[in-house]
């Protein structure tokens, strides 16, 4: 009887990390940490409330899988930040290693914000057991997706997945694609007699509707040459 009670209490304590909302998505727990740049304490709530989506990534400099996923996280940040997607890293390196972490982030060209949590309060709040782990949180604080382990695969497909989690971003991206198609059609109609020439103008912004062709090409290259690795 006592053993059963212990098991029940353990399960309840594990589930208590996330309170539940009516639509099925759990709410992120209360969490604060130190901003590596400003040295000020920042609450997670203050971060996700100002963004459409926040990708929260738990990592450490000594973690090799963490290093391997950093280019993907940086690409996501560069491509989607202007649409309200923030990427925030939470380093659990030891206390006193702030300068080392800063040097590390500079070396790997990491431009997204970093929080510093040497006591790993993150693990207690989110019930994680290792690094890396990542959480996609909407502006209402709902955890809409969780990655256990590194984020890996085709970056465009990952970005498409993230965009799909926010109706506001999806609608905005669809509008951009529609305007681009309209402008392209207008330009074609205005010059019916021109022959085809190489377009030397800058590429149009990503519309994130090319995931499948890129994934197919990446798979084909992997099949043809074992030495080719997709990011």
Backbone torsions as a table, in degrees:
resi	resn	phi	psi	omega
1	UNK	NA	-44.7	179.1
2	UNK	-64.4	-40.9	179.6
3	UNK	-62.1	-41.4	179.4
4	UNK	-63.4	-40.8	179.4
5	UNK	-63.8	-39.6	178.5
6	UNK	-63.0	-42.3	179.9
7	UNK	-63.2	-44.1	-179.7
8	UNK	-62.9	-44.5	179.8
9	UNK	-63.6	-37.5	179.0
10	UNK	-64.1	-45.2	179.2
11	UNK	-62.5	-42.6	179.8
12	UNK	-63.7	-39.1	-179.4
13	UNK	-68.1	-33.3	178.5
14	UNK	-69.8	-39.7	-179.9
15	UNK	-75.3	-17.8	-177.1
16	UNK	-70.1	-11.9	179.4
17	UNK	-62.8	-29.9	-179.1
18	UNK	-126.1	122.7	171.7
19	UNK	-81.2	154.1	-171.9
20	UNK	-101.3	141.0	173.7
21	UNK	-106.3	162.2	-170.3
22	UNK	-64.2	-26.5	-177.7
23	UNK	-85.4	5.5	174.6
24	UNK	99.1	-14.3	178.0
25	UNK	-88.8	132.9	178.2
26	UNK	-74.6	152.0	176.1
27	UNK	-87.2	140.2	177.9
28	UNK	-64.5	145.2	179.6
29	UNK	-72.7	165.2	173.8
30	UNK	-67.6	131.1	-177.4
31	UNK	-156.2	138.9	175.9
32	UNK	-138.3	151.2	177.6
33	UNK	-154.1	178.8	-175.1
34	UNK	-93.5	128.2	173.7
35	UNK	-70.2	122.3	-175.0
36	UNK	-61.4	-31.9	-176.7
37	UNK	-83.9	-47.8	-175.2
38	UNK	-89.8	-15.9	-177.2
39	UNK	66.9	14.8	179.7
40	UNK	-100.1	152.5	177.0
41	UNK	-77.0	129.9	-177.5
42	UNK	-123.0	134.9	177.4
43	UNK	-89.6	145.9	177.4
44	UNK	-61.4	-37.4	-179.3
45	UNK	-59.7	-39.9	-179.8
46	UNK	-67.1	-22.2	179.4
47	UNK	-81.8	-52.9	-173.5
48	UNK	-73.2	-23.1	-179.4
49	UNK	-70.1	-22.7	-178.7
50	UNK	-96.9	5.2	-179.3
51	UNK	-126.7	156.4	171.5
52	UNK	-68.8	-43.2	177.4
53	UNK	-143.1	146.8	175.7
54	UNK	-127.2	124.1	176.4
55	UNK	-97.7	105.8	-175.7
56	UNK	-98.1	120.4	-172.4
57	UNK	-120.4	121.2	176.6
58	UNK	-89.4	127.3	-173.9
59	UNK	-153.7	176.2	174.9
60	UNK	-155.1	152.9	-177.3
61	UNK	-66.4	-27.3	-177.1
62	UNK	-85.5	-1.1	-176.3
63	UNK	-93.4	112.5	-177.9
64	UNK	-65.4	-44.8	176.4
65	UNK	-60.1	-31.5	176.6
66	UNK	-63.1	-44.5	179.9
67	UNK	-60.9	-38.0	-176.4
68	UNK	-70.5	-28.1	-179.1
69	UNK	-90.8	-10.9	-177.9
70	UNK	-57.6	-43.9	177.4
71	UNK	-58.2	-35.7	178.0
72	UNK	-67.1	-44.9	179.6
73	UNK	-62.2	-41.5	-179.7
74	UNK	-65.6	-40.6	178.6
75	UNK	-63.7	-42.6	177.3
76	UNK	-60.1	-44.1	179.9
77	UNK	-62.5	-45.2	-178.9
78	UNK	-65.9	-38.9	-175.6
79	UNK	-80.6	-37.5	-168.8
80	UNK	-110.5	-7.9	-177.5
81	UNK	-60.7	-35.7	-179.6
82	UNK	-68.5	-13.2	176.7
83	UNK	-102.2	11.5	176.1
84	UNK	91.6	21.2	174.4
85	UNK	-106.0	118.7	179.2
86	UNK	-106.0	144.4	173.6
87	UNK	-114.0	126.8	-178.8
88	UNK	-129.6	122.0	176.8
89	UNK	-92.7	144.2	176.7
90	UNK	-121.5	106.7	-178.8
91	UNK	-86.6	133.7	177.2
92	UNK	-110.2	26.1	175.5
93	UNK	-63.1	161.1	-173.5
94	UNK	-63.9	157.7	178.4
95	UNK	-60.9	139.9	179.8
96	UNK	90.2	3.1	-177.2
97	UNK	-102.5	20.0	-176.8
98	UNK	-57.7	-44.3	-178.9
99	UNK	-64.7	-39.2	178.8
100	UNK	-64.8	-40.6	179.0
101	UNK	-64.6	-42.7	178.9
102	UNK	-61.4	-43.6	177.6
103	UNK	-62.5	-39.5	179.4
104	UNK	-62.9	-46.8	-178.5
105	UNK	-66.2	-35.2	177.5
106	UNK	-67.1	-40.8	-178.7
107	UNK	-63.9	-36.2	-178.1
108	UNK	-95.8	10.0	177.1
109	UNK	56.2	43.8	178.0
110	UNK	-87.2	115.3	-177.7
111	UNK	-105.3	-11.5	179.2
112	UNK	-76.8	154.2	-175.1
113	UNK	-64.2	148.2	-179.1
114	UNK	-124.2	131.2	171.2
115	UNK	-100.4	151.2	-177.6
116	UNK	-117.6	120.9	-175.6
117	UNK	-133.1	75.1	-175.4
118	UNK	-65.3	-23.0	178.1
119	UNK	-88.0	-2.2	-179.1
120	UNK	52.8	47.6	173.2
121	UNK	-64.4	-22.1	177.8
122	UNK	-56.9	-43.3	-177.8
123	UNK	-61.9	-39.9	179.3
124	UNK	-70.8	-37.0	-178.4
125	UNK	-72.5	-42.6	-174.3
126	UNK	-102.0	-0.1	179.4
127	UNK	57.7	46.3	175.9
128	UNK	-90.9	160.7	-179.3
129	UNK	-122.1	0.1	-179.6
130	UNK	-175.8	-173.8	176.9
131	UNK	-127.2	149.5	-3.9
132	UNK	-85.9	157.6	167.7
133	UNK	-141.6	147.8	-178.3
134	UNK	-136.8	149.7	-178.5
135	UNK	-132.3	131.1	175.2
136	UNK	-99.6	117.5	-172.5
137	UNK	-120.3	132.0	178.6
138	UNK	-86.4	179.1	-173.2
139	UNK	-71.7	-10.5	174.9
140	UNK	-93.8	2.6	179.1
141	UNK	85.9	11.2	179.8
142	UNK	-86.2	132.6	176.3
143	UNK	-82.2	103.1	-174.9
144	UNK	-88.9	-16.8	176.0
145	UNK	-160.7	151.0	179.5
146	UNK	-135.1	130.1	174.2
147	UNK	-102.8	119.3	173.6
148	UNK	-97.6	106.3	-172.1
149	UNK	104.6	-175.7	-175.4
150	UNK	-70.6	149.5	170.4
151	UNK	-80.7	121.6	-176.3
152	UNK	-145.8	160.8	-179.0
153	UNK	121.7	-165.8	-179.9
154	UNK	-70.5	122.6	-174.5
155	UNK	-62.4	-39.3	179.9
156	UNK	-62.4	-41.7	178.0
157	UNK	-63.9	-39.5	178.4
158	UNK	-64.9	-42.7	178.8
159	UNK	-64.4	-40.7	176.5
160	UNK	-59.8	-41.6	179.1
161	UNK	-63.2	-44.6	-179.3
162	UNK	-63.1	-45.2	179.7
163	UNK	-58.1	-39.7	-177.2
164	UNK	-65.3	-19.3	-179.2
165	UNK	-79.7	-9.1	-179.8
166	UNK	-124.5	109.8	177.5
167	UNK	-57.5	-35.3	-178.7
168	UNK	-64.8	-43.9	-179.9
169	UNK	-69.6	-41.5	-179.7
170	UNK	-60.3	-44.0	179.4
171	UNK	-63.6	-40.0	179.7
172	UNK	-65.4	-43.5	-179.4
173	UNK	-66.7	-37.2	177.3
174	UNK	-64.6	-37.7	178.1
175	UNK	-64.6	-43.2	178.7
176	UNK	-60.9	-45.0	179.9
177	UNK	-62.2	-41.0	179.6
178	UNK	-63.7	-44.0	179.4
179	UNK	-64.6	-39.5	178.8
180	UNK	-64.0	-42.6	179.4
181	UNK	-65.5	-38.6	179.2
182	UNK	-65.1	-44.2	179.0
183	UNK	-64.6	-38.6	179.7
184	UNK	-65.4	-41.0	179.7
185	UNK	-66.5	-40.6	179.6
186	UNK	-63.5	-41.7	-179.8
187	UNK	-65.4	-37.7	179.5
188	UNK	-68.7	-41.9	-178.5
189	UNK	-67.4	-28.9	-176.5
190	UNK	-79.4	-12.8	-179.1
191	UNK	-131.9	68.0	-174.3
192	UNK	-73.0	-19.6	-174.3
193	UNK	-96.4	-4.8	-177.4
194	UNK	-73.5	143.0	173.2
195	UNK	-83.7	164.2	-178.6
196	UNK	-69.4	132.0	177.1
197	UNK	-132.5	162.1	177.2
198	UNK	-72.8	128.0	-179.0
199	UNK	-81.3	116.3	-178.1
200	UNK	-97.7	2.9	-179.8
201	UNK	-75.6	159.7	179.6
202	UNK	-59.3	152.5	-179.9
203	UNK	-66.6	147.4	177.1
204	UNK	-73.0	155.8	-179.6
205	UNK	-59.3	155.0	179.3
206	UNK	-61.7	137.7	174.7
207	UNK	-109.1	-3.2	173.4
208	UNK	61.4	33.3	175.1
209	UNK	-117.9	21.6	-176.4
210	UNK	-117.0	19.1	-175.2
211	UNK	-61.3	-44.6	-175.8
212	UNK	-66.0	-47.3	178.5
213	UNK	-58.4	-41.6	-179.6
214	UNK	-66.5	-41.0	178.8
215	UNK	-63.0	-39.2	179.4
216	UNK	-64.1	-45.3	-179.7
217	UNK	-63.4	-42.7	179.4
218	UNK	-62.0	-40.3	178.5
219	UNK	-66.0	-39.0	179.5
220	UNK	-64.3	-43.3	178.7
221	UNK	-63.7	-39.7	179.0
222	UNK	-62.9	-37.5	-178.8
223	UNK	-68.9	-41.3	-177.3
224	UNK	-72.9	-32.1	-177.4
225	UNK	-138.7	111.6	-179.4
226	UNK	-61.7	-16.5	-177.2
227	UNK	-83.6	-9.5	-179.7
228	UNK	-89.2	127.4	-179.8
229	UNK	-117.6	128.0	177.0
230	UNK	-79.9	142.0	-180.0
231	UNK	-67.8	NA	NA
